Amino acid sequence: MAITGTPSGKHLVHDNPHPLRIAIVGAGLGGLCAAIALRRQGHEVELYEQSESGIETGAAIHLAPNANGVLRRWGLFAETFGANNTDGLVERRFMGEIIRDVDLTAPNKMWQHPWQLVHRVALHSKLKETATSKVGPGIPAIIRTASKAVHVDTEAGTVTLEDGTSVAADAVIGADGVYSRTRRFVHGKQTRLFSSGKAAFRFLLQRKIALEDPVTAPLVERDNVLTMWYGADRRVVMYPCNHNETLNFVCIHPDNESHATQSDGACVFCRRK
């Protein structure tokens, strides 16, 4: 986050430092969470999203207990928009032999909030609704789509968009992901990404399809269970979302075996995630 200073001849957008005018670059999960937290504190928030639709894509994600604690304090209960609890964990060798089968209902009681599995599109939609709704504490956030940020002046507190528009703010938050354009303006250096050595392809499957197949049915017959298959240098992770109606698969493998290109569309997005 960059907060504007007050050098000679420059001032905050507001003479009174509260509320602040906040510009958030990126309207994904992180940007929307920041917007909700800030509007609840009474600040004026605008988000600048480079996509034309501002609609999330992708598969499912975990909501760890600590993350769920924040959401629940905001009045967001993920089970109301498709999340299911993680009640069991099954680990298998790559040929299917069970390594361990753990009932997590008792261990999960140590947490104040549940460990849940949710489709990221459902989560994004709820966060977007909460950030921009006229109902709730604070001033509704505004999302500007088709607004790609190309430059940030951290001293002046301005964001320049691709179309030449300049936006002034008291504070600028970069929430534009791993390929962030704003990051380098904070520390003045071009950030170089490095590989973890692993890549992942994701896909979704309707659970009823797996239940109708006698080969796969035993693998998905229990609700709220996360399953992993382990190989020497790769693994497959499967878990349900959308109230156990959808199965999310994550296929993790050495990244030198990935051959996805930009023309593959959603597959490239999934691999990068």
Secondary structure, DSSP 8 states (H G I E B T S, - for coil): -EE----TT---SSSSSSS-EEEEE--SHHHHHHHHHHHHTT-EEEEE-SSSS----S-EEEE-HHHHHHHHHTT--GGGGT-EE--EEEEEETTS-EEEEEE-TTGGGGSSS--EEEEHHHHHHHHHHHHH-SSSSS---EEESS--EEEEETTTTEEEETTS-EEE-SEEEE---TT-SSHHHHHSS-------SEEEEEEEEEHHHHHTSTTTHHHH-STTEEEEEE-SS-EEEEEEETTTTEEEEEEEEEGGG----GGGTHHHHHHH-
